Amino acid sequence: MYDDVLLPFDGSDGAADVLEHAADIARFADATVHVLFVADTARDSVTVIEGETVDALERRGERVVSEATEELAAAGVDHDAEVRQGNPAPTIVDHAEREGHDLIVMPTRGRRGLSRRLLGSVSEKVVRNASVPVLTARTRPDERLAFPYEGIVVPTDGSVGADAGVDHGLALAAALDATVHALAVVDDAFDPLEGLLGTDADEDEATAAANAALDDVVAAAEEYGVDRVERHVERGDPVEAIRDRVSADGADAVVMGATGEHGDDRVLLGSVAERTVRTAPVPVLTVRE
């Protein structure tokens, strides 16, 4: 399913934790991991050592990617590495698209070192802008990094943006023989069809729309050869519902669309995907249409 996995890597604790997860995915898919260190051009990193002008971040990058490739080699994973200068988020997006990579794997935070350069808001910018699927992990004490995934939560609202996540989630579930937990959420605070506080009739329409979206997932699952699909309609905040579903089902990952369509979006607005990336206790794989 994946041939080329891009791993933005800065040597921080968060990145080191995700490296092993990326290696597990690559081994399963027989893919190559491409390690990328971005020497942030917004930082003053030029220094002089013994009369020679050097870029300290590039030197650190060479050292960091060498450590990463040693681990990948020990894990038996095909790999290569590159150090580039640039603004981290757009450089990562550009690199993935230019090189034809089909998955980006990165943490959303770290605990030391240069973690701020490739984590936090940078990850969210990559999620927001990459045309390539992005798998993020928070690497916090409550985070569960287990592969292969046995259960995958796939949120949907029936929009085109959501369908991209559904298709990817079903393809991944088929490859892993995983259970799909299809989820549609009716947001109590927002009428999904009119953009106003809803009446009882609106709520009935919203529930019917949620069930129709799940019908589409079940039908698509048959085409992908996915035998185990559980369907759930929940009410409340979409992000909380996704987290609750992960907890209730013991799911190992969330796969979702990264965008929605204003006016017809029922759940998967971009902000929902980004909030899920920040708070879900399992890896979140976001996919743009």
Secondary structure, DSSP 8 states (H G I E B T S, - for coil): --SEEEEE--SSHHHHHHHHHHHHHHHHHT-EEEEEEEEETTS--EEEETTEEEEHHHHHHHHHHHHHHHHHHHTT--EEEEEEEE-HHHHHHHHHHHHT-SEEEEES--SSTTHHHHSTHHHHHHHHH-SS-EEEE--STT----SS-SEEEEE--SSHHHHHHHHHHHHHHHHHT-EEEEEEEE-TTS-TTTSS---HHHHHHHHHHHHHHHHHHHHHHHHHT---EEEEEEES-HHHHHHHHHHHHT-SEEEEES---TTT-SS--HHHHHHHHHH-SS-EEEE--
